[in-house]
C-alpha cells in the first residue's frame, strides 16, 4: 500500500488548525531531521588541511571514498586514513544521527532519553556520550589570566557498571567507612579566573598534593597572576615552589572573603556541577573527568550548536 505523498501531507497541514503546542511539536520534529550530507560536510571541513594522523606528514593524496568520507593516502608512511582517523569519533556509525544526538548532549539528556530521541539503542547512546563529550571537552583554554581561584571538590568513589568490584558493594552509593576526605573519595580540582575561564583536572583518590598541583596548574597559571585558594598546606607549598603569588582564605574558620580575596566563583562552579550530576543518578569514577569536561563546556557556553560541538570533537586528534 502506497503512503500519502508529501504534497498531500503539506496541504493537510496548511489547512489544519494547529495550536501552539502542535506548532512546537512540529518545530522540534523538523529540527531533528538532518540531511546525512550535512554531517559529512562538517566533518570534512573541520579536518581540512590536517596532516597524516599516523606520522604527521603533510604530503598526501586522495584515495577514493568510503562511507561517504574522502580517504587519503600518506606519501610518507603509505597508510590511508579519513577525516575521523585518530579522533574520538573514529569507527562510530549512524552519522546521520550524530547532530540530533549532540543536541541531546547540549540539553543534558540522560542516556535513555537521548536514545529515544535519536532512534538508537541505549548502549549506543552510552558509547556516543563517552566519545562526543570527552572529544569536545579537549577544546579547552590553554591558560588562565589575572586572579585565579583554585579549589577541589570530592565525590565518593564509584565502581558503577563494573563487573568485578575491588571492595564490598555499597547499597545505593552508601557512605565512606571513615570520616573526612580519604582514599575513598575522588578529587576533582577546578581552577577558574574572574572572567569565567575554567579548567578541570581529575587528580585521583584522596586529598590533593603539592606534586599534583604542580602537574595540573604550573603550565596554565601566568607568571604575574594571583592564585587564591583555601588554607590547605598543599597550595602554600606549591606556590612557594613555583614562585607564584598566593593568597588563602580560612574557610574552616568561617572567613569566606577578604574583599576581592575569595573562592566563591570556583565554589559556585562546584555547586552547579553537583546539582547537574543528580539527573544521571550516579557517575562511575572512571568517567568523572568526562562529565566534568561536559559540564565545563555547557557552563562556558563555548559550543552552542551541534555543528560547533561536532567540529570541536573532529579537530581533537588523539
N, C-alpha and C positions, 0 to 999 in steps of 0.2 A: 504494500500500500504506500503510495507516494504522499509525503507530508506536504503541508502548505508551503507555498513559495514565499520568498521574502517580501515581494510586493503586496501579497495578501495580508501578511502579518503587519507590515508597516501601515497599510490602510486601516486595519483594525485598531492599531494603537492610536493613530491620529484621530479616529472617530470616537474612541472610548473616553469617557470622563475619568481622568486619573487624579487621585488625591495626592497630597504632598507626600504621604508615606509611600504610595505607589511610585511616584517620581524618584524618591530617594532609593528605593529598591532597584529601579531601572538604572539609575546612575551608577550604583555600586556594581551592578551586573556588567554594565558597559565598561567600567573601569577595570574589571577583572579580565576582560577579553584582550589578549595581546597577540599581535602578529609574531609568529616564531622568528621571522626575519629581523624584527626589531632587536631581539636579544642578541642574535648573532652579529648584527651590525655594531652594537655597543661593545661586544667582546673584541671584535676586530679593531675598532677604533681605539679602545683602551690599550691594546697590545701593540699598536703601530710603532715601528722603529725599535722594537725590543731585540737585543742580540740573542744568540743561541742560549737557551737555559741550561745546556749541558756543559759548554766550555766558554761561554761569554764571547764567542767570536761574532763579529758583526757582518761577516761575509756569508751570505746565504742566498738561495734562490727558491722560487716557488716549486712545489712538488705535488700538484693536484689538490683535490678536495676530499674531505672525509667528514661525514655527519654535518655537512653544511659549513664547515670551517676550512679555511685555506691552510694547507700544510706547507712547511718549508723544510729544506734540507741544508744543513750547515756545511760549508765548504772546508771547515777546519776539522771537525770530528766525523763528518759524513752521517751524522744522525739526523732523523727527521723529527719534527715537532709541530704543534699548532699553537694558537694563542693562549690556550689553557695549560699547556705543559709546564709543570713546575709550580703551578699556583694551587691554592687550596681547593679550587673547583675542578681540578683535573679528574676525568673519568666519571663525572656526575652526568646523569642522563635527564631526559624530560626537560630540556632547556626552555620549552615553551611555557613551563610553569615557574620558571625562576623569578621573573619580575613580580607576578602575583604573590609568590612566597615571600620575597623581600618586603613587600608591602605589609605582610603579616608580622615580619620582624620589626618594622617601624611602628606597628601598633602593639607590640609586646604581647602577641597572642601565644597561647600555650601550644604544645606540640599537637594535641588532638584538634584544637580549633584551626590551626594552620593547615593541618592535613585535610580537614573537611572543606576549608575554603578553597584549596588549590587542587583537590581531587587526587591526592597522593596518599600512600599508606603512611600510617603513623611512624613506622620505623624509618621510612624515607624522610619524613618531616624531621625526626630527631637527628638523622645523619646530616641533613642540609643545615639545620640550626648550627651544628658544630663544625661546619665548613664555612658558611657565609658569615657568621658572627665573628669568629677569630680571624678570618681572612680580611674582612673590612676593618677590624679593630687594630690591625697593624698600621692602619692610617692614623698615626699619632704624632703629636708635635715633637720636635727634636729637643727643644729646651724650654725652660720656664724663665720668666723675667720678673724683675723688681722684688717685691715681697712675696716669699713663698711659704705657704703653710704646709706642714707635713704631719701626718698622724696616721696611726694604724687602727684598723678595726679587726675584730676576731670573730670567727664563726666556729662552732663545734664541728670537729672533723666528721665527715660523712662518707660512707662507702656505698651509697645508694647505687643500685644497679650491678654491684659486683657479685659474681657467682661464688666467690670464696671470700670470707672475712678474716682479717688478722686479729680480731677481738670478738668477744661475745656480742651478739646483736642487741641493739637498743630499741625499745618499743617506741614508735612514733618520734624518732630522733633522740629521745631521752635527755640525759644530762651528764656532765662530766663527773668522773669519780672523785676528783679533787677540786677544791675551791680555787678561784683565781685563774689567771692565764697560765697554761701549761702546754705540754706537748700534745694534748688532746684537741687543741684549737689551731685552726688555720689562720695565718696572718695575712691581711691584705693592707699593704702600705699605699697611701694615696698622698700625692703632692699636688698642690693647687696654688696658682698665683692669684693676684687680686683682679685680674681681667678675665678669670674663669677658665684659663687653660689648665687642663688636668692630666695627670699621668698616674697610672695604677701599676702596682707590682705585687705579685704573689710571692712572698718570701719563704713559704713553707710553714712548718709547725713551730709553735712556741713563740715567746716574745722576740721582737726584732732585735738584732745585734748591730754593733757598730760596723762590723765587716759587711753585713747585708746592706746597711745604709750606704756604705761606700760603693758597693757594686751597683746599686739602683740609682743613687742620686748624684754621684760625683760628676757624671757626664752631662747631666741635664740642668745643673744649677749654675747660674752665671757667677763669674768671679766677684762682681760688685753687688750681688744680691744679698738679701737678708732672709735667713731661714728662721722660721718661728715654729716651735714645737711645744709639747708638754714637758714636764720636768724629768722625763726618762733619761737615765745616765747615758744611754747609747747615743742619743743625739748630741750631747755635750762632747763626748769623746770624738764622734765623727766630725763635728765642726772644728774642733781643735786640730785634728789630724789633717783635715782638708783645707784649713786656713779660710774658713767661711764665717762671715758674721752671723751670730746666732743669738736669739732671744727665746726665753722659755716662759711659759705661764704655768703657775701651780694650780692645775685644775682640781687636784685632790683636796686642796685647802679651800676650794670654792672661789678662787680668784680666776675668773674666766677671761678677763680682759684688762689691759692697762693702756687705755687709749686705742691706738692702732695695733697694739701687740695683742693678738688673739688668734685662735684657730677655729673660729666659728664657720668660716666658709668650707673648710675641709670636713668639719663635723656635720655640716648640713648635707654635704655630698654623701657621707656615710649614711645619714638618716634616709635620704631618698633612695639609696641603693638597697638598704634593708627592707624598706616598705615595698619597693618594686619586686624584690625577690619572693615576697609572700605568695604571689599568684602562681608560682611554679611549684609550690608545695614540697620544698626540699631540693637542694642542689648538691650533687656529688663534689667532693673536694677536688677531684681531678679536672672538673670543668669550671671551677670557681673563677679562674682567670678569664675564661671565655665570657662568662656572664658580666664580670666587671668591665671588660672591654666593650661589650654590647651596651651596657648602661652608660658608659662614658661617651659613646657616640650619640646616644639618644639625648643625654643631658646637654652635650655641647651643641647639638643640632648641626653638626658638621656635614652630615649626609642626610639631606631632607627628602630625597626621592629615591625610588628603587633603582633608577638608572645610575645615580651617583654612587649608591651602595655597590652595585654590580661592578662598575668601573674601578672602584677602590679595591675590591677583592681581586679583580683580574690583574691589577698592577702589582700586587704583592707576591713576587716570585720567591719561593722558599729557597 
